């Protein structure tokens, strides 16, 4: 396992970058070095790759976090939402009946949406922050 093979004191972001890079061997059809530089001119190809990465990033991040705590990775559950799965992988300790707190799930959903909205400038962010209090 790539994540487990990294040095124990490796920075989590370095491990994440390496894990994401390793995903390219599973999808050579999406590699510009193999398919040509114009591969991402197609919206369909871009969208497919975005979904692949977003779908896998929480599993990778959870595995890295668990490794830091000396715990083994937890596989996602196909019965949970995206955010519930992330929390499940972080907190369940492999207990298949574990269900994340719905309020925490909702809060993290909102955080994910806000982080995905990269068009906000600082003043917009400040107004939203103040208005939410």
C-alpha positions in Angstrom: 0.0 0.0 0.0 1.5 3.3 -1.1 0.2 5.3 1.9 1.5 2.8 4.4 4.9 2.7 2.6 5.6 6.4 3.1 8.0 7.4 5.9 6.1 7.7 9.2 7.2 11.3 9.6 6.2 12.3 6.1 4.0 15.4 5.8 0.3 14.4 5.1 0.2 16.8 2.1 3.2 15.0 0.5 1.6 11.7 1.1 -1.7 13.0 -0.5 0.2 14.3 -3.6 1.9 11.0 -4.1 -1.3 9.0 -3.7 -3.1 11.3 -6.2 -0.2 10.9 -8.6 -0.3 7.1 -8.3 -4.0 7.1 -9.4 -2.8 8.0 -12.9 -1.6 4.4 -13.5 -5.2 3.2 -13.1 -6.6 5.7 -15.7 -4.0 6.0 -18.5 -6.8 7.1 -20.8 -6.8 10.4 -18.8 -3.1 11.0 -18.9 -2.0 13.8 -21.3 1.5 12.3 -21.5 -0.1 9.2 -23.1 -3.1 10.6 -24.8 -1.9 14.0 -26.0 -2.1 17.5 -24.6 -5.5 18.2 -26.1 -7.2 15.4 -24.1 -8.8 17.9 -21.7 -10.3 19.9 -24.5 -13.4 17.6 -24.1 -15.7 18.7 -21.3 -16.8 15.0 -20.9 -13.3 13.9 -20.3 -12.6 16.7 -17.8 -15.8 15.9 -15.9 -15.1 12.2 -15.8 -11.6 12.9 -14.3 -13.0 15.4 -11.8 -15.6 12.9 -10.6 -12.8 10.2 -10.3 -10.6 12.4 -8.2 -13.4 13.9 -6.0 -14.7 10.4 -5.4 -11.3 9.1 -4.2 -9.9 12.0 -2.3 -11.8 11.5 0.9 -10.8 7.9 1.1 -7.2 8.8 0.6 -7.3 11.7 3.1 -9.0 9.5 5.7 -6.4 6.7 5.2 -3.6 9.3 5.7 -5.2 10.7 8.8 -5.8 7.2 10.3 -2.2 6.3 9.5 -1.0 9.3 11.5 -2.9 7.9 14.5 -1.5 4.5 14.0 -4.8 3.0 12.9 -5.5 0.9 9.8 -7.5 2.4 6.9 -11.3 1.9 6.9 -13.1 1.1 3.6 -16.0 3.4 2.7 -19.6 2.2 2.9 -21.8 2.4 -0.1 -24.8 3.1 2.1 -23.6 6.5 3.1 -23.4 9.9 1.4 -20.1 11.4 0.4 -19.6 13.4 3.6 -21.0 10.7 5.8 -18.5 8.3 4.3 -15.6 10.6 5.0 -16.7 10.9 8.7 -17.3 7.2 8.9 -13.9 6.4 7.6 -12.3 8.8 10.1 -14.3 7.8 13.2 -15.9 4.4 12.9 -12.9 2.3 13.8 -14.3 -0.3 11.3 -17.6 -0.6 13.2 -20.0 -1.1 10.2 -23.0 0.0 12.2 -21.4 3.4 13.0 -23.4 6.4 11.7 -21.9 9.9 11.7 -23.6 12.7 13.6 -26.1 14.3 11.2 -25.3 17.9 12.4 -21.6 17.3 11.9 -22.3 15.8 8.5 -24.4 18.9 7.5 -21.7 21.3 8.8 -19.0 19.5 6.8 -21.2 19.5 3.7 -21.4 23.3 4.0 -17.7 23.6 4.5 -17.1 21.5 1.4 -19.4 23.7 -0.6 -17.8 26.9 0.6 -14.3 25.6 -0.2 -15.4 24.5 -3.6 -16.7 28.0 -4.3 -13.3 29.5 -5.2 -14.7 32.7 -6.8 -15.2 34.5 -3.4 -12.9 37.3 -2.7 -11.8 38.3 0.8 -14.6 40.9 1.3 -17.3 38.5 0.2 -15.9 35.9 2.6 -15.8 38.4 5.4 -19.4 39.5 4.8 -20.6 35.8 4.7 -18.7 35.0 7.8 -20.2 37.9 9.8 -23.7 37.4 8.4 -23.7 33.7 9.5 -23.1 34.6 13.2 
